[in-house]
Structures are given as C-alpha cells and as structure tokens.
Amino acid sequence: MTLLVVVGLSGSIAMATADSSAHQVQSKVRVPAGAMDAVAEMQPSWNLGNTLDAFPNETSWGNPPTTKALFDTIRAQGFRSVRIPVTWTDHRSATAPYTIDAAYMARVKQVVDWALADGLYVVINVHHDSWQWINKMATDHDKVRARFNATWTQISSTFRDAPRTLLFESVNEPVFDDATDTQKAELLNELNTSFHKVVRSSGGGNTNRLLALPTQYCTADQKPMDELNATISALHDPNLVATVHFYGWYPFSVNVAGGTHYDATAQKNTTDSFARMRDTFVAKGIPVYLGEYGLLSWPDDNHPPRVERGEALKYFENVSNAARAAKVTTALWDPFAYLNRDTMKWRDPALFSWIKSSWTTRSGTASFDKVFVRMSSPITAQSLTLNPNGTTFRGLWQGDTRLVAGRDYTLSGNKLTLTAAALTRLTGNHDYGVNATLQARFSRGLPWNIDIVTHDTPVLSNSTGTTGSFTIPTQYRGDVLATMEAKYADGSTAGQTSWTPYQEFNKAFSPDYPGGKTTLTTEFLDALRADAPVTLTFHYYSGATVTYHVTKSGSSVTGTTS
C-alpha cells in the first residue's frame, strides 16, 4: 500500500508539472517600488529547507513532496515570504550547454507558483551547487563561470514574466577552494556581477526584479560585508538586496567550549552582528534579507537537546528584537525541525509561539527557566534574576492560581526570590524531576515558565566497554546534563575537540535520561590516546559537577568513579 501511495503521489506531481508550465501565476500582492519597503513587506520569512535543495531528489532527505497545502499553512501562520532553496547539480548536464532537466525546472516552477498564488513573496537560488562545483572556480574558472551563467540564463528565462514578488538569490553560502582571501573576494564579486548582468539582460520582469547578493559563506562578518557593499555600490542598481545568515555564537549554537547559556558573550555576538548589518547596508539604503537564522543543532527531535530550552527561547526572542531594531527581514531555517510537513502542525507549538510573538513584541525572561531544590538538604529560598526586556513584571502564577507577593515570593529590583515555604509546597511529594511549573507574567509578550525541580547530585558507576560501544551507568536524580570536560593527567585537552576541554554535546557525549546512562561516542573515544587516563568532569544545570575517569587500551575502554 505504501508503494502505491508513493507512486500515486509521484504521478500527480508529474501531471501537475506539465500543466504548470503552460502559464505564469500572477501575484495579487502590490510590491512597493522601493527595495527597502519591498523587503520590509517580506517579514517574516520561512525556508522550505532540505527539499528542492536536497539531492539527488526532493524527498531524499526525509521530507515529503511539497504541496500547495504547505504554503496555505505557512501563509495562515503569518509568514509573508518563503525562501525556496534549489540545488541544480543532479538535474542538469555536467557539460556545455549545461541544460537543466525540463521536468525538474517545471517542478521548481510549480512549487514557486503555489507560493506566489498564496500571496507570498518567494526567493529562489542556486543552493548546494556552491560547494559541489562553484567552489572550484579558482582552479576551473571558465567552466564554472559558463555553468553558472547557463544556470541563471535558464532560470531567468523560465521566470521572466513572474511577478515582482519573486526574488532571485545569486548563490547560497559561496565558498572558493584553493584561493587566497583576495582571490575569494574577487571571485564572488565576479559571480555576483555576472548574475546581475545575466538576469537583467533577460528582459521582462527581470529588468527590475529584486536580486539578493550574498557575502562569502553568507557571513555577517565585517570584511565580507564591506566587500559586498562595494559590489552593490558599483552596480548602481536600486533593486539589489544584501543577504547574510545568522546562527548565533557558535559555542552556544552547538553547545561546545562551555557554551551552555545564552550569556553576555552570546548576546553581544547577536547585538554586534545586527548592528553591522544595519551600519553596512541598511543605513545606506540597502535592504538586508537574513536568508537563514536559527540554531545549528536545535531543535532536533532525533537526539537529546544540546541547547537548554529556556536559553534557546531567550536566543530567539533576542534575535528578533535585534533584527527589528536593525530593520532586517528574517527567514527561519526549517529543514524539518519546526513544521511537520506530513501533518502541517508545528512539532513544538510552544516554541513556535515564542518565535511568532517575537516578530512584533518583546517578552520578559529570567536568568534560567528552572529552580533546583535539593532533596537531601533542607529547603531554602531560591532566587532568579528577571530580564523584563522593556516590559513590566505582573506576578507569578501556578496555573490559574496567582502566588502571593511577600508570602510566596519577593521582588527586589529584578531579583525574584521564591520563599522556602512556597518551594516546600510546590515540590509536593518531593520526587526527583519537575514537581511544578510557574509562570512569570509580564505586561506584554509571553509568560516565562519556571520549572521547580527536585534533584540530588547525579551518581555515576564503574563501567567497561569498547570504543565502539561505551556507556556510563548514570542516576540523574532529577538533574540535567549541561556539558563535559575532558583532560589528561597533565591538564591538556582530551578528545576530538582539541581546542577546548569542553567537548561538543552529542558529538562527544550524550545523555540518556530514560535509559539511565551517559554515552561516550566512538568519535570521542577514538580520539583518546592509548593507555592515557582521562578525567571527565560532567557539569549539570543545577551547578553540580561529577568527575569520572576513562582509560582506553586498544579497543577496550574502562571507566571508574575514582
């Protein structure tokens, strides 16, 4: 039955594709004449990731075939534009004249037309081609240039009469191998300039279509943005858009090097990045389309969460605020993690509510979203620091019950203190784990959830195994793993992440809370020196730390608590 369904879907796509090539959808959206105003109208935006950019085929990376209903959902949820990344490599000849397969071009057009028909702005591009063949431009210049121009000549011809709500993006995250920094800048300038010439010379709606030009690797670093600004200035075209990507402070985005919190360093990285976008482009009348943003490894339903939930919410809240202040339009990168394209439902509705709220307003947060109460010690008052973000604190609630100021909590400045009496009541039977959830409510935006957690220091046990399979029996006792340090006896770093003792979450180690164990990955164990004892320090979000020792001998691994 499954096979029949798949064949049926494929057949319906093929039939619709043939029909869609016969006409050009006209958008009902009136696009402002000015590029700044037009890009502002595109806020907020969403990416159809891991789909037409997947290879060798649209469904190869686990997403279902795109349907009109998908764009209906996106439009109904408040998005005003979509970015549709497209990888062309496996759907075109590798030699001149580099002809794109007609059926694939028709499929791309069908998907674009569906989005345009829903009144969405649409961005299409040349995506993973950037590192599949464009990256060889320094050593194979003429062939890459000809192939790139042929690609955009065919795209421009297909969409020549598309409405101005369709934008073209030159190339995604361009990289150039075997080239100096100066050569890389020159090669990207050449590609962007050639892209501009090919599209504009194709006539029709392409004469004033908005064109997005990227920095090297779409980074928001200053030097690449200055280089792109020089390219845009030299083209003397008011319908150009700068595009960059933002995934936050790298240690926080993947949880490595101790990046367990959205701390002052991570926040400064956000603030500084958007300030650079504003000063380099927006202040000079050049709109910025943030073609991708998010966190590199969160959310991920397939693995334990690398980034602590509340810290991730603070990141999304702050990114949207910084983007609004800089007048930057943001496109959420969604490979599969946010919208379930089989059910058309958000995988985590509460997370999406935070993202959606942040488009228009600020929400108050706090220094953390958990208060840890130790089971083995007398209960004492616990404090958090509120981050009102321009709002006003309105009080604490447990469900529909409002906590009493003075009795259940006190507020001194932004220091919120839960009394011992309140924590005693809230922990109830005092079982390990979350005993209650409070809401800190503010004058606008969404409430901040605070979990009341009973815990004790986790207990690890001795273990033996191999480099192919090694786990540490772990009684988590209500606590949550934050990170792991790895050092040899001389204090040097152990593990595959040699530049920091704090190893990467899920790459070197991973918790299994239901299974009561902590896994050390094969990659981490393979990177250890033979017969050299390693001290691991596990850090937990309660503040607890536990040391553990592992030694690799051949393929055997031994772990001890002391």
Summary of the structure (lengths in Angstrom):
residues: 562
radius of gyration: 26.3
end to end distance: 56.4
largest distance: 78.1
contacts: 1871
relative contact order: 0.08
helix: 33%
strand: 26%
